[in-house]
Amino acid sequence: MEGRWAEVADRVLVRRYAELDLSVGLVVGEGGCLVVDTRGDERQGAELAAEVRRITGAPWTVAITHSHFDHAFGTRSFPGGPVWGHRDCRADLIRNGDRARREWARYYRDLGRPDVAADIEGTEIVPPDHLVTGRTELVVGGRRIVLAHLGRGHSGNDLVVHVPDAGVVFAGDLVENGAPPAYEDAYPLEWPATVAALLSLADDATDPGPGTPDPGTPGSGTVTEAGNGAGSGSAAGSGSVTGGVKDGSGDVKDGSGDAARRGTVPVVTFVPGHGDPVDRAFVAAQQAEIAALAGLCEEVAAGLLSPAEAVRRSPYPRETTEIALRRAAAPN
């Protein structure tokens, strides 16, 4: 199944893929656009880049929500613009990218998909070249964008992308819709506080969230014009754009066309790295589950609870819980 675009707020689009139930983003401005995540290999990245060009010819800026292959390996297909990511996203891709490439190629080959395996093996990994540690503000096509590292959770380098004038946050895999949160590289004891910080974005229309400006990286911590240049700034021309956001009850409500054009509005839409967009109630419910599992991990570590009892009481399946228990016990 090919991807499809959905406009969740004013010129803020989410492209959904059946492959890994992945969601990527596009924010369109006047003379510039922001691409959020680049898919899992160069071929997939090229497909996404071509679809972006069907929406807008404006120069692009790229933001990577974290270093996992399905979000970051397609970046080579977006040449010519800055690529933003957390400092540790770059470090992880440089240090562990080759290993991840081999492991995921083997996974797809074992799955009977040698074509995808070959695409991953042939991909050149391009790490971010503009780095964030706390919070950085950009202006892309006249629109303010806030990049914030709210803490560790799904990975050690999670970065959220806040579009203040649209009330949208791209949460990466800090939020999971359609499957349990993935703990393989996670920090189970820290994840609840990070999602709590994410929720605070929905409660204050004037504060872009926790974190301090970054002093060290050129362009970080400042409002920097990115993506100026010729090109269309409109989302017109895509006949397959739909709208909608899932709330905490699982219903779908229309989210297109009503966002404020300027300024800062409350966050009403969170875009997870996988699954359809959700609202604050959905994120709050998941934060409670993540916090409950963190509490079980702490009780097992303190000898107050057996792993088997933690699995029985967990809000998540056995495999997810056992991985979280191992990660909680691992040195950080």
Secondary structure, DSSP 8 states (H G I E B T S, - for coil): ---EEEEEETTEEEEE-SGGGBEEEEEE-SS-EEEE---SSHHHHHHHHHHHHHH--S-EEEE-S-SSHHHHTTGGGSTTS-EEEEHHHHHHHHHHHHHHHHHHHHHHHHTT-HHHHHHHHT------SEEESSEEEEEETTEEEEEE----SSSSS--EEEETTTTEEEEETTS-SSS----TT--TTTHHHHHHHHHHGGG-SS---S--B-SSSTTTTS-EEES-SSS----TT-TT-B--EE-TTS-EE--SS-S-SSS-----EEEESBSS-B-HHHHHHHHHHHHHHHHHHHHHHTTSS-HHHHHHH-SS-HHHHHHHHHHHHS--
